[in-house]
Each structure stands twice: as structure tokens, then as C-alpha cells.
């Protein structure tokens, strides 16, 4: 009896083991697949052919390296050269368009210059400085009034100023302008020489020999020139024609009699009368400037009658000195 029980127990455990092995054999492929899916995919790269091999599914894919082409336009700076010789202006350089050339010409032609184009090129890649137009307007005013001859070169956002002037005041005007230009974002470099024209020196010498020009007579309390002053003014107009680079400032003065405001108006009217006379004789208006000082700048005492009359005068000064 006891032996039968041992036999039954052995059969039971044997049967259990068989069932366990059967389950393992049935589920083993599924477990293997699940474990394999959890593992990271390893790739091998062939550097020469750019081939990627997937070890899991044994497939090959060729990677194509994308070609990136990016064309960049080369930005170029504006290049402008303006040359002045007496009353002639030459414009040259590189501009972004015909319209831009026209804009520069319009500014130059606002002044009494003979403007010509030389060696002008158009390049659409040129970058325009937004402050150049306002700077050029200011420049040409200074060129007209202060520079006998010179050259402006606007290169790589820097303005190079080469100029010949006839006085220290004209040089200061250019230096002050350079500071204003730099405040507008453009660098400057100056080379300024003071050269007094021979004609200006000669004119000054001739003017000194005509002291009577100071005392041109007018009708009392009026700005009408007396006829006896005409020969003197004719001589002055001839001197100006012989010295075309000379410009004059005509200053009017009065004595202290009368109202100060009225005297200032009268002194300016008399200076204007002389200017009008010279213009009629063929002198350009832009070469003549008038100022009325009234009684504010007496040359002699107003307390003595004999000296007071000498304060009723007109003085001629060379512009720029």
C-alpha cells in the first residue's frame, strides 16, 4: 500500500513537470520576440557609401546628403567723387541706379556751377547711405562759398575733403562742417590748404588805394547815391571784373543822430543801393553781400560835428577774410 502511494506521488510530479515544460516550449517564441523588440536598434554606417544597415530587419537604406546652395549678394558701399575747379563741378563714381545719379545732379545744379558727368557706373548691389543727400546739400553750400578748388571723395562711408581756400575763416567753416557730418554718421578726413589767389591780393592792394570809397555820398536821410560817386563805383566794378574770384561784403554805417532802428534800416538800404549799381554794371549778385550796422560801429567820435560826418560811410571788405 505504501509503495503505491509513492508511485502515485512520483507520477503526479512527473506530470506537473511535463506541463511546465510544455508551457515553456509553447510561449518561448513570443517571449523572445517581446525581449527583442525592447532592445535598441543598432546601425552600422559605411562612411564611403553612406549606407545604413538595420540589424533587426536586415534592410539597407542609402542616405543622401542634401546639397545646400546659398547665394549671397556682395553689398558694396557707395562711391562718389565730386571735383570743383572755379565754377565747374565734375561728378563721378559708382551709383545703385540712374535715379540716384539724377538725385545727386539735382542737388549740384541748385548752385551756379557748370556740372558734368565723368566715369559714372551703375551697380545694383551698392548700398546707399541714408544721410548722404542731406550731407551733400550742406556740402555744396560750403563748396560754393568757401572753396576755390577741391575734391570730395565719399568712399567706404568716409568723406575725404581736399580743398584750397583763401582764408582761415573758410578753413574753419569746413572744419565745422566736418563735425556736423560726423554727427550724421559719416567719418571725415580733411586736407585743407590756404592759398590766396593773386587776383585777391591785387584787388586788396587796389582797394586800399581808394580810401574815398568809404565816403560815397547819398542824399540826406535817403539811400539815393549822389552822381559824383558814380566814377568811383565804376572803377570798383572794373576791379571786380578783373578779379572774378573776389566777392565783397558791403557794410553800411550811419552817425548817431536819429533813431537807432531807423539808422540801421537806412544803412542797409544804402549798402543795397551800391550793390544794385554794381549788378547793373555786370557784377554777379552772388559776389556781393550787404549788411547794415546803423550807428553801432562808429569809426570816429559822434560828439564832434567834423568827425560825426565820417561815420556816415560805406565799407568794402573781401569776403572770407
LINCOR-V657510 format. One record per pair of residues at least 6 apart in sequence whose ideal C-beta (glycine too) atoms are under 7 Angstrom apart, sorted by the first residue. I is the first residue (numbers start at 0). J is the second residue. D is the distance in Angstrom with one decimal. If there is no record, write none. Layout:
BEGIN
I;J;D + I;J;D
END
This chain:
BEGIN
40;53;6.2 + 40;54;6.9 + 40;55;5.4 + 41;54;5.1 + 42;51;5.2 + 42;52;6.5 + 42;53;6.5 + 43;52;4.6 + 44;51;6.0 + 49;61;6.3 + 49;62;4.8 + 49;64;6.7 + 50;59;5.7 + 50;61;5.9 + 51;59;7.0 + 51;60;5.2 + 51;62;6.1 + 52;59;5.6 + 72;124;5.5 + 73;124;6.0 + 74;124;6.2 + 74;126;5.1 + 75;122;6.1 + 75;124;5.2 + 75;125;4.8 + 75;126;6.7 + 76;126;6.1 + 76;155;5.0 + 76;156;5.9 + 77;125;5.5 + 77;126;6.7 + 77;127;5.8 + 77;128;5.9 + 77;131;6.7 + 77;153;6.5 + 78;92;4.5 + 78;93;4.4 + 78;153;6.9 + 78;154;5.5 + 79;92;4.2 + 79;103;7.0 + 79;153;4.3 + 80;91;4.8 + 80;92;5.0 + 80;150;6.9 + 80;152;5.1 + 81;88;6.4 + 81;90;5.8 + 81;151;4.2 + 82;89;4.4 + 82;150;4.9 + 83;142;5.7 + 83;146;6.1 + 83;148;5.8 + 83;149;5.3 + 84;148;5.0 + 85;148;6.8 + 86;111;6.7 + 86;112;5.8 + 86;113;5.9 + 87;112;6.5 + 87;113;4.8 + 88;107;5.5 + 88;112;4.2 + 88;113;7.0 + 88;114;4.8 + 89;115;5.4 + 89;117;5.2 + 90;103;6.2 + 90;104;6.7 + 90;107;6.4 + 90;114;6.5 + 90;116;5.5 + 91;117;4.7 + 91;118;4.4 + 91;119;5.9 + 92;119;6.7 + 93;120;4.9 + 93;122;5.4 + 93;125;5.8 + 94;100;4.9 + 94;119;6.8 + 94;121;5.8 + 94;125;6.6 + 95;122;6.7 + 95;123;5.9 + 95;125;4.3 + 95;127;5.9 + 96;121;6.3 + 97;121;6.5 + 99;127;6.7 + 100;119;6.3 + 102;132;6.5 + 103;135;6.7 + 104;114;6.4 + 106;132;7.0 + 106;135;5.1 + 106;136;5.8 + 106;139;6.2 + 107;114;4.8 + 107;139;6.4 + 108;114;5.6 + 110;139;5.3 + 110;143;4.9 + 111;285;6.4 + 128;156;6.2 + 128;185;6.7 + 130;183;4.5 + 130;184;5.6 + 130;185;6.3 + 134;180;5.5 + 134;183;6.0 + 134;185;6.1 + 137;176;6.4 + 137;179;6.8 + 138;151;6.4 + 141;172;6.0 + 141;173;6.2 + 141;176;5.1 + 145;164;5.8 + 145;169;3.9 + 145;172;5.0 + 145;173;6.3 + 145;319;6.9 + 146;162;4.7 + 146;163;7.0 + 146;164;6.0 + 147;163;5.0 + 147;164;6.5 + 147;165;6.0 + 147;196;6.7 + 147;244;6.6 + 148;163;5.0 + 149;161;5.5 + 149;162;3.4 + 149;163;6.1 + 150;161;4.5 + 151;158;6.6 + 151;160;6.1 + 152;159;4.2 + 156;185;6.2 + 156;186;6.6 + 157;186;4.3 + 157;188;6.5 + 158;180;6.1 + 158;185;5.5 + 158;187;4.9 + 159;188;4.9 + 160;173;6.4 + 160;177;6.8 + 160;187;6.5 + 160;188;7.0 + 160;189;4.6 + 161;190;4.8 + 162;173;6.2 + 162;191;5.0 + 163;192;5.3 + 163;194;5.0 + 164;170;5.3 + 164;191;6.2 + 164;193;5.6 + 165;193;6.9 + 165;194;6.7 + 165;195;5.1 + 165;196;6.1 + 165;199;5.9 + 165;319;5.6 + 166;193;6.7 + 166;319;4.2 + 166;320;5.1 + 167;193;6.5 + 168;319;5.8 + 169;319;5.0 + 170;191;5.0 + 170;193;6.0 + 173;189;6.4 + 173;191;5.8 + 174;189;6.8 + 177;187;4.2 + 177;189;5.8 + 180;187;5.3 + 181;187;5.7 + 196;244;4.9 + 198;242;4.0 + 198;244;5.4 + 198;245;6.4 + 199;242;6.6 + 199;244;6.2 + 199;245;5.4 + 199;317;6.4 + 201;242;6.7 + 202;238;6.0 + 202;242;4.2 + 202;245;4.8 + 202;317;6.9 + 203;317;6.1 + 205;238;5.5 + 206;315;6.3 + 209;231;6.9 + 211;231;6.3 + 212;231;5.7 + 212;235;6.5 + 212;315;6.1 + 213;312;4.7 + 213;313;6.5 + 213;314;5.9 + 214;312;5.7 + 215;224;6.6 + 215;228;4.3 + 215;231;6.5 + 215;273;6.9 + 215;313;5.3 + 216;225;4.0 + 216;227;6.3 + 216;228;5.6 + 217;223;6.1 + 217;224;6.0 + 217;225;6.3 + 217;269;5.6 + 218;225;6.6 + 222;265;6.6 + 222;268;3.7 + 222;269;4.6 + 222;272;4.7 + 224;272;5.6 + 224;273;7.0 + 224;276;6.4 + 232;273;6.8 + 232;276;5.4 + 232;277;6.7 + 233;280;6.9 + 235;277;6.9 + 236;277;5.2 + 236;280;3.9 + 236;281;6.9 + 236;282;5.8 + 239;245;6.4 + 239;282;5.1 + 240;281;6.7 + 245;317;6.1 + 246;286;4.2 + 246;318;3.9 + 247;286;6.6 + 247;287;5.6 + 247;315;5.4 + 247;316;6.9 + 247;317;6.6 + 247;318;6.3 + 248;288;4.8 + 248;290;6.4 + 248;316;4.6 + 248;318;5.4 + 249;270;4.5 + 249;273;5.4 + 249;274;5.8 + 249;287;6.4 + 249;288;7.0 + 249;289;4.9 + 249;313;6.4 + 249;315;6.1 + 250;270;6.4 + 250;290;5.1 + 250;292;6.1 + 250;313;6.7 + 250;314;4.5 + 250;316;6.7 + 251;266;3.4 + 251;267;5.7 + 251;269;4.6 + 251;270;3.7 + 251;291;4.6 + 251;292;6.7 + 251;313;5.7 + 252;266;5.6 + 252;292;5.4 + 252;296;6.0 + 252;310;6.1 + 252;311;6.9 + 252;312;5.1 + 253;262;4.2 + 253;265;5.9 + 253;266;5.0 + 253;293;5.5 + 253;294;5.3 + 253;310;6.8 + 253;311;5.6 + 254;294;6.3 + 254;301;5.5 + 254;307;4.6 + 254;308;7.0 + 254;310;4.2 + 254;311;5.4 + 255;294;4.7 + 255;301;4.0 + 259;293;6.1 + 259;294;6.1 + 262;293;3.9 + 262;294;4.9 + 263;291;5.3 + 263;293;3.3 + 264;291;6.8 + 266;291;3.8 + 266;292;5.8 + 266;293;4.9 + 267;289;6.4 + 267;291;2.6 + 269;313;6.4 + 270;289;3.9 + 270;290;6.5 + 270;291;5.8 + 270;313;6.4 + 271;289;5.2 + 273;313;6.1 + 274;287;4.7 + 274;289;5.3 + 277;287;6.1 + 278;284;5.6 + 288;318;6.5 + 297;310;4.7 + 298;309;6.3 + 298;310;5.9 + 298;312;6.8 + 299;306;3.8 + 299;309;4.8 + 299;310;5.7 + 300;306;5.0 + 301;307;4.9 + 301;310;6.3
END
